[in-house]
Amino acid sequence: MVESWVNSAERIGADLHLELSGSGGRRAALIRALREAVRGGRLAPGSRLPPYRSLAADLGIARNTVADAYAELVAEGWLTARQGSGTRVAERAAPSGAAPARVPKKSPARARGPRHDLQQGTPDASSFPRAAWLASYRRAVQRAPNEAFGPGDPAGRVELREALAGYLARVRGVRTEPGRIVICSGFAHALRLLFPQVLRGPLAVEAYGLGFHRDLLAAASVRTVPLPLDEDGAQVGELGRERAVLLTPAHQFPTGGPLHPTRRAAVIDWARARDGVILEDDYDGEFRYDRKPVGAVQGLDPERVVHIGSVSKSLSPALRLGWMVLPERYVDPVLAVKGEREAWAGTLDQLTLADFIVSGAYDRHVRRMRQRYRARRDRLVAALAERAPHIEVTGIAAGLHAVLRLPPGTEQSAVKAAVWQGIALDGLDEFRHPGTDMSAPDGLVVGYATPAEHAYAAALDALCGVLPPG
Ligand SMILES: Cc1ncc(COP(=O)(O)O)c(C=O)c1O
C-alpha cells in the first residue's frame, strides 16, 4: 500500500489523502483512489489536480502511471484536461452510479430568517472593521516572537493584557495591572471558569437578565436569587446570605439604567462586610450617549470586584475574545481551572486585538460606531414620537438596545404581531428571572444596532406597524 498526503495548496488548494491499495497494480489503484475522492466529495468539482510529476513524487510511483490514470479518468468523464489549466475535476463529475454530494439542509426557519432583525445582542455585523483588523493581523503576525507560535499562556498573551490594562484604566476607570487580567473567550466563558470551582452559589442576580447566563449557571448547579430592580438599578440593600452578586452596573441589562452611585457604594460596603464578591458584567460600557460617564464599579475596590468584558458588542461576538480583571486571590484559582493549554482564545487573535488597541484602531472604531448607534437610537425615538407617541422609550442613554414600554397586557400580542411581520425581537418578559415576584411591566426590547445601515429604515417602519394603538 502506498499512502500520501498531497498537500500543496497551490497544486489542488486542499489536502488530499490518497491511499493506493488493492489488486491490479499502481495505475488501477490510483484510478480507484481518485474516483473515490471525487465521489466522496473530497475533490470538489472544478478543483485542480496536482501535476503528474508532483503526484508521482508524492506517491513514489512513475510519472507515466499518473498520466495514464488521469487520461483514463478524463475518458470516463470524471476529470477534464485543458491546455493551460491542467487537469481538473469535471464540473459534473458524477457519471452513472455516483452518489450525489450531500448538501446540509438548512432548517426552514434559518433558511428564511427574519426580514427585520431587531433582536438585542449583536452589533451591526456589516460594520466590522475588516481592513483595520487585517492590518493589525498582518502587523501582529509579522512582529510576533517565535515563542508566540508555541503553546499559549493560560493567562493569555501579555501584549494583550498590557494593552487592556491601559485601555480599561483610560476608558472604564478600571484599576489593575496585566498580572490580574485573564483572557477568556467572553462573558459566558468567564462564568464557566468561575463557577463552580472558584466561586459557589447561591448567586444574587438582577431580576432581569440574560436567560442564557441563568441557564449556564443552573448547569453548573448554581442557584440564582433575583434582586428586585427600580429606577436606581438593582436593590442591593436586599442582598441576603449570598456571598456573590452579578450586576450590570453601567447599563442594566436589559432595562437600561445605570446603578445609582449610592447603590454602587452600598454594594461595595456589602462585599467588604460579608467578604463577598461582585461580578461586574461590563458588556457595553463603551457605548454611552449622554455626557455622564459611568465608570466601572471595579475602580471602587479592585479586591472586591471581578470585572468582565468582551469585544462581543464593540467588535463582533464571532471573535470570542474577552477578559476578566480579577482580585489577586482569584488569579491562581482561575488559571488552575483554565488549565495549562490555552484552549479558548487563539494567540494570533489575541495579538491582533492587542495591536488593534495599541494602534488606536479600537478607539477609532468604537467612536465611529458610537456615533452610528446614537444616530440610530435618535431615529428610533423620532419614529416613535411621530407614529406611536403613547409608547415610552427607556434605557436609551447607553448601549445597543432600547426598551419600549407598552400598555399593560399588550406585550404578548405585540411580540406575536412582530413575528408575523418577520421582525425578530423579544418581549421584556423573556428576560425576567422566573423566581422574581416583581410586577412585570409590558415592554419590547429593541436591538437597534443589529440591522445593516441600509436595512434600518425598513425595520423601524415595520416595528412601528406592530405596536399596540394608544
Ligand atoms: C448581558 C450581557 N452580558 C454579556 C454579554 C457578552 O457575552 P459574550 O462575551 O459571552 O459574548 C452579552 C451579549 O453580548 C450580554 O447581553
The ligand as an SDF file (V2000), in Angstrom:
LIG
                    3D

 16 16  0  0  0  0  0  0  0  0999 V2000
  -25.9050   40.9540   29.3800 C   0  0  0  0  0  0  0  0  0  0  0  0
  -24.7660   40.5140   28.5280 C   0  0  0  0  0  0  0  0  0  0  0  0
  -23.5900   40.2360   29.0930 N   0  0  0  0  0  0  0  0  0  0  0  0
  -22.5300   39.8410   28.3670 C   0  0  0  0  0  0  0  0  0  0  0  0
  -22.6220   39.7030   27.0110 C   0  0  0  0  0  0  0  0  0  0  0  0
  -21.3930   39.2800   26.2330 C   0  0  0  0  0  0  0  0  0  0  0  0
  -21.3450   37.9200   26.1580 O   0  0  0  0  0  0  0  0  0  0  0  0
  -20.0740   37.1930   25.4940 P   0  0  0  0  0  0  0  0  0  0  0  0
  -18.8770   37.9930   25.8910 O   0  0  0  0  0  0  0  0  0  0  0  0
  -20.0970   35.8200   26.0980 O   0  0  0  0  0  0  0  0  0  0  0  0
  -20.2990   37.1950   24.0210 O   0  0  0  0  0  0  0  0  0  0  0  0
  -23.8450   39.9200   26.3770 C   0  0  0  0  0  0  0  0  0  0  0  0
  -24.0480   39.6920   24.9430 C   0  0  0  0  0  0  0  0  0  0  0  0
  -23.4270   40.1700   24.0790 O   0  0  0  0  0  0  0  0  0  0  0  0
  -24.9330   40.3750   27.1490 C   0  0  0  0  0  0  0  0  0  0  0  0
  -26.1100   40.6470   26.5850 O   0  0  0  0  0  0  0  0  0  0  0  0
  1  2  1  0
  2  3  1  0
  2 15  2  0
  3  4  2  0
  4  5  1  0
  5  6  1  0
  5 12  2  0
  6  7  1  0
  7  8  1  0
  8  9  2  0
  8 10  1  0
  8 11  1  0
 12 13  1  0
 12 15  1  0
 13 14  2  0
 15 16  1  0
M  END
$$$$
